[in-house]
């Protein structure tokens, strides 16, 4: 009678040998690595030959390739003003707002002025921000004669526009700047107090938060046409 140990050795189905398969996989891995190495060497030889034969042309191509790589990186990190470019299809709101948030306050004011000029109904959009600007960063003049006072607030998402900004803009856009309408544009949002204060005005301001700005950037109607 066979012992239990002997039955375990002789009973059941035997597993197929895995040694040949492992050797085949290792061989294929070595072959692929070798092909990549050969490809890299061929590319290096070609580049060196091109540099020796056409140094000026090769230098220009290399410079263009480097510039393209830098441009792609800046686009991906939101450091390029992509929201100001005309786009086809639906724009990425998150990317658009991130690009604005990387700007300085002055750059944001110029970006909003550029965005306003995309509207055919706009005759001019002038950056007026600075010291003692009296709550006016961009003055938009429409072809029909209306004047729009724009206050720009480039804030991080955690910093919202409060009610004092509403009161400041409302107190100057008509009496001091002689404008017909006023709007506040921010990359963030408005507090509930700000929205409540605006709703209580006889002539509420037009509030453009980050989402509304994203829609405007992607080809939506400008705030003064809604």
GUNUNU-625146 format. One record per residue (C-alpha): x, y, z. Coordinates in steps of 0.001 Angstrom, whole numbers. Layout:
<drendos>
<drendo px="X" py="Y" pz="Z"/>
...
</drendos>
This chain:
<drendos>
<drendo px="0" py="0" pz="0"/>
<drendo px="1387" py="3369" pz="-1037"/>
<drendo px="2076" py="5908" pz="1657"/>
<drendo px="306" py="9358" pz="1556"/>
<drendo px="3541" py="11033" pz="488"/>
<drendo px="3908" py="8573" pz="-2401"/>
<drendo px="290" py="9122" pz="-3455"/>
<drendo px="881" py="12907" pz="-3608"/>
<drendo px="3860" py="12362" pz="-5860"/>
<drendo px="2141" py="9911" pz="-8218"/>
<drendo px="-1532" py="10974" pz="-8155"/>
<drendo px="-3353" py="13751" pz="-10047"/>
<drendo px="-2408" py="15541" pz="-13222"/>
<drendo px="1099" py="16766" pz="-13652"/>
<drendo px="1749" py="20481" pz="-14345"/>
<drendo px="3334" py="21215" pz="-17683"/>
<drendo px="6920" py="22277" pz="-17570"/>
<drendo px="7313" py="26050" pz="-17513"/>
<drendo px="11042" py="26223" pz="-18175"/>
<drendo px="10864" py="26481" pz="-22009"/>
<drendo px="8185" py="29179" pz="-21820"/>
<drendo px="10242" py="31260" pz="-19454"/>
<drendo px="13294" py="30914" pz="-21637"/>
<drendo px="11245" py="31966" pz="-24680"/>
<drendo px="9874" py="35048" pz="-22868"/>
<drendo px="13362" py="36067" pz="-21742"/>
<drendo px="14680" py="35609" pz="-25260"/>
<drendo px="11932" py="37797" pz="-26705"/>
<drendo px="12579" py="40469" pz="-24084"/>
<drendo px="16280" py="40484" pz="-24950"/>
<drendo px="15466" py="40682" pz="-28673"/>
<drendo px="13103" py="43650" pz="-28146"/>
<drendo px="15693" py="45442" pz="-26027"/>
<drendo px="18303" py="44803" pz="-28673"/>
<drendo px="16059" py="46188" pz="-31411"/>
<drendo px="15419" py="49333" pz="-29385"/>
<drendo px="19130" py="49778" pz="-28814"/>
<drendo px="19840" py="49353" pz="-32529"/>
<drendo px="17097" py="51869" pz="-33355"/>
<drendo px="18555" py="54390" pz="-30920"/>
<drendo px="22027" py="53951" pz="-32390"/>
<drendo px="20705" py="54406" pz="-35941"/>
<drendo px="18884" py="57596" pz="-34925"/>
<drendo px="22014" py="58928" pz="-33230"/>
<drendo px="24154" py="58140" pz="-36264"/>
<drendo px="21618" py="59811" pz="-38556"/>
<drendo px="21492" py="62930" pz="-36381"/>
<drendo px="25290" py="63168" pz="-36210"/>
<drendo px="25543" py="62753" pz="-39971"/>
<drendo px="22922" py="65459" pz="-40497"/>
<drendo px="24754" py="67813" pz="-38150"/>
<drendo px="28016" py="67229" pz="-40018"/>
<drendo px="26406" py="67618" pz="-43446"/>
<drendo px="23846" py="70361" pz="-42723"/>
<drendo px="24831" py="72115" pz="-39470"/>
<drendo px="22692" py="75211" pz="-39955"/>
<drendo px="19533" py="73386" pz="-40992"/>
<drendo px="19924" py="70835" pz="-38228"/>
<drendo px="20390" py="73588" pz="-35667"/>
<drendo px="17210" py="75317" pz="-36836"/>
<drendo px="15218" py="72072" pz="-36685"/>
<drendo px="16560" py="71319" pz="-33207"/>
<drendo px="15661" py="74809" pz="-31994"/>
<drendo px="12137" py="74479" pz="-33397"/>
<drendo px="11699" py="71074" pz="-31757"/>
<drendo px="12855" py="72472" pz="-28416"/>
<drendo px="10508" py="75459" pz="-28737"/>
<drendo px="7611" py="73127" pz="-29560"/>
<drendo px="8377" py="71000" pz="-26500"/>
<drendo px="8463" py="74069" pz="-24260"/>
<drendo px="5193" py="75336" pz="-25755"/>
<drendo px="3455" py="72009" pz="-25180"/>
<drendo px="4635" py="71951" pz="-21573"/>
<drendo px="3418" py="75494" pz="-20924"/>
<drendo px="58" py="74685" pz="-22506"/>
<drendo px="-345" py="71628" pz="-20304"/>
<drendo px="539" py="73569" pz="-17149"/>
<drendo px="-1815" py="76415" pz="-18045"/>
<drendo px="855" py="79091" pz="-18405"/>
<drendo px="-215" py="80019" pz="-21931"/>
<drendo px="-3260" py="82204" pz="-22575"/>
<drendo px="-5196" py="79498" pz="-24333"/>
<drendo px="-8552" py="80923" pz="-23241"/>
<drendo px="-7905" py="83881" pz="-25526"/>
<drendo px="-7564" py="81660" pz="-28567"/>
<drendo px="-10565" py="80722" pz="-30640"/>
<drendo px="-11383" py="77074" pz="-30155"/>
<drendo px="-13532" py="74597" pz="-32006"/>
<drendo px="-15782" py="72390" pz="-29985"/>
<drendo px="-16254" py="72524" pz="-26268"/>
<drendo px="-13430" py="74095" pz="-24280"/>
<drendo px="-12067" py="72614" pz="-21081"/>
<drendo px="-13451" py="74955" pz="-18408"/>
<drendo px="-11013" py="73735" pz="-15765"/>
<drendo px="-8012" py="74364" pz="-17979"/>
<drendo px="-9303" py="77801" pz="-19010"/>
<drendo px="-9766" py="78976" pz="-15439"/>
<drendo px="-6401" py="77500" pz="-14405"/>
<drendo px="-4730" py="79523" pz="-17149"/>
<drendo px="-6342" py="82715" pz="-15868"/>
<drendo px="-5371" py="81916" pz="-12282"/>
<drendo px="-1702" py="81719" pz="-13309"/>
<drendo px="-1821" py="85329" pz="-14506"/>
<drendo px="-1053" py="88420" pz="-12503"/>
<drendo px="-3856" py="90850" pz="-11777"/>
<drendo px="-2767" py="93149" pz="-14608"/>
<drendo px="-2491" py="90240" pz="-17055"/>
<drendo px="-5985" py="89139" pz="-16103"/>
<drendo px="-7345" py="92620" pz="-16820"/>
<drendo px="-5741" py="92606" pz="-20280"/>
<drendo px="-7049" py="89080" pz="-20879"/>
<drendo px="-10607" py="90176" pz="-20121"/>
<drendo px="-10195" py="93194" pz="-22409"/>
<drendo px="-8979" py="90886" pz="-25192"/>
<drendo px="-11912" py="88565" pz="-24545"/>
<drendo px="-14338" py="91488" pz="-24790"/>
<drendo px="-12904" py="92537" pz="-28150"/>
<drendo px="-13917" py="89193" pz="-29624"/>
<drendo px="-17510" py="90412" pz="-29595"/>
<drendo px="-18362" py="92231" pz="-32861"/>
<drendo px="-20684" py="94497" pz="-30860"/>
<drendo px="-17719" py="95937" pz="-28941"/>
<drendo px="-16219" py="99136" pz="-30309"/>
<drendo px="-13354" py="99252" pz="-27810"/>
<drendo px="-12166" py="97651" pz="-24575"/>
<drendo px="-9599" py="99650" pz="-22611"/>
<drendo px="-7704" py="98577" pz="-19506"/>
<drendo px="-8156" py="101289" pz="-16911"/>
<drendo px="-7048" py="99521" pz="-13740"/>
<drendo px="-4333" py="100811" pz="-11453"/>
<drendo px="-3992" py="102959" pz="-8376"/>
<drendo px="-7195" py="104818" pz="-7520"/>
<drendo px="-9095" py="103133" pz="-10343"/>
<drendo px="-12345" py="103555" pz="-8403"/>
<drendo px="-13525" py="99985" pz="-9054"/>
<drendo px="-12959" py="100145" pz="-12813"/>
<drendo px="-10457" py="97759" pz="-14415"/>
<drendo px="-11731" py="97561" pz="-18009"/>
<drendo px="-13963" py="100042" pz="-19830"/>
<drendo px="-15980" py="98432" pz="-22622"/>
<drendo px="-17740" py="100642" pz="-25152"/>
<drendo px="-20358" py="99023" pz="-27364"/>
<drendo px="-21190" py="100013" pz="-30903"/>
<drendo px="-24668" py="101114" pz="-29773"/>
<drendo px="-23088" py="103694" pz="-27438"/>
<drendo px="-23427" py="101862" pz="-24119"/>
<drendo px="-20519" py="101927" pz="-21690"/>
<drendo px="-19759" py="98900" pz="-19503"/>
<drendo px="-17617" py="99124" pz="-16367"/>
<drendo px="-15779" py="95866" pz="-15647"/>
<drendo px="-14193" py="94974" pz="-12321"/>
<drendo px="-11766" py="92023" pz="-12538"/>
<drendo px="-11050" py="89772" pz="-9566"/>
<drendo px="-8459" py="87067" pz="-10219"/>
<drendo px="-8931" py="84958" pz="-7123"/>
<drendo px="-8026" py="81417" pz="-6122"/>
<drendo px="-11020" py="79043" pz="-5764"/>
<drendo px="-10861" py="79340" pz="-1969"/>
<drendo px="-11155" py="83161" pz="-2054"/>
<drendo px="-14617" py="84382" pz="-2999"/>
<drendo px="-15762" py="87874" pz="-3924"/>
<drendo px="-17620" py="89475" pz="-1028"/>
<drendo px="-20332" py="92107" pz="-642"/>
<drendo px="-17898" py="95064" pz="-219"/>
<drendo px="-16864" py="94674" pz="-3874"/>
<drendo px="-20524" py="94880" pz="-4904"/>
<drendo px="-20993" py="98107" pz="-2973"/>
<drendo px="-17756" py="99628" pz="-4328"/>
<drendo px="-18628" py="98971" pz="-7975"/>
<drendo px="-22235" py="100040" pz="-7554"/>
<drendo px="-21156" py="103307" pz="-5960"/>
<drendo px="-18900" py="104436" pz="-8808"/>
<drendo px="-19850" py="102948" pz="-12164"/>
<drendo px="-22659" py="105441" pz="-12884"/>
<drendo px="-21851" py="108540" pz="-10839"/>
<drendo px="-18097" py="108577" pz="-11461"/>
<drendo px="-17412" py="106552" pz="-14633"/>
<drendo px="-20626" py="107499" pz="-16460"/>
<drendo px="-21316" py="103896" pz="-17431"/>
<drendo px="-24668" py="102323" pz="-18251"/>
<drendo px="-23928" py="98892" pz="-16813"/>
<drendo px="-21327" py="97207" pz="-14633"/>
<drendo px="-20130" py="93659" pz="-14270"/>
<drendo px="-17693" py="91859" pz="-12002"/>
<drendo px="-15640" py="89041" pz="-13491"/>
<drendo px="-13854" py="86559" pz="-11245"/>
<drendo px="-12031" py="83258" pz="-11618"/>
<drendo px="-13614" py="82161" pz="-8348"/>
<drendo px="-17187" py="82665" pz="-7088"/>
<drendo px="-19326" py="85112" pz="-5113"/>
<drendo px="-20296" py="84748" pz="-1484"/>
<drendo px="-23942" py="84474" pz="-522"/>
<drendo px="-23716" py="87927" pz="1070"/>
<drendo px="-22448" py="89343" pz="-2226"/>
<drendo px="-25256" py="87724" pz="-4203"/>
<drendo px="-27838" py="88944" pz="-1668"/>
<drendo px="-26437" py="92483" pz="-1729"/>
<drendo px="-26500" py="92511" pz="-5511"/>
<drendo px="-30071" py="91258" pz="-5652"/>
<drendo px="-31180" py="94106" pz="-3386"/>
<drendo px="-29812" py="96817" pz="-5707"/>
<drendo px="-32220" py="98821" pz="-7853"/>
<drendo px="-30045" py="97956" pz="-10833"/>
<drendo px="-28195" py="94684" pz="-10037"/>
<drendo px="-24715" py="94243" pz="-11408"/>
<drendo px="-23887" py="91376" pz="-13704"/>
<drendo px="-21834" py="88813" pz="-11836"/>
<drendo px="-19565" py="86493" pz="-13855"/>
<drendo px="-18094" py="83680" pz="-11773"/>
<drendo px="-15553" py="81072" pz="-12869"/>
<drendo px="-18095" py="78812" pz="-14567"/>
<drendo px="-19721" py="81682" pz="-16439"/>
<drendo px="-16263" py="82909" pz="-17463"/>
<drendo px="-15468" py="79444" pz="-18806"/>
<drendo px="-18622" py="79465" pz="-20925"/>
<drendo px="-17775" py="82943" pz="-22205"/>
<drendo px="-14259" py="81846" pz="-23098"/>
<drendo px="-15526" py="78802" pz="-24996"/>
<drendo px="-17675" py="80919" pz="-27292"/>
<drendo px="-20696" py="81734" pz="-25159"/>
<drendo px="-22534" py="85035" pz="-25267"/>
<drendo px="-20801" py="87959" pz="-23532"/>
<drendo px="-22378" py="89137" pz="-20265"/>
<drendo px="-23751" py="92396" pz="-21699"/>
<drendo px="-25793" py="90559" pz="-24342"/>
<drendo px="-27744" py="88352" pz="-21912"/>
</drendos>
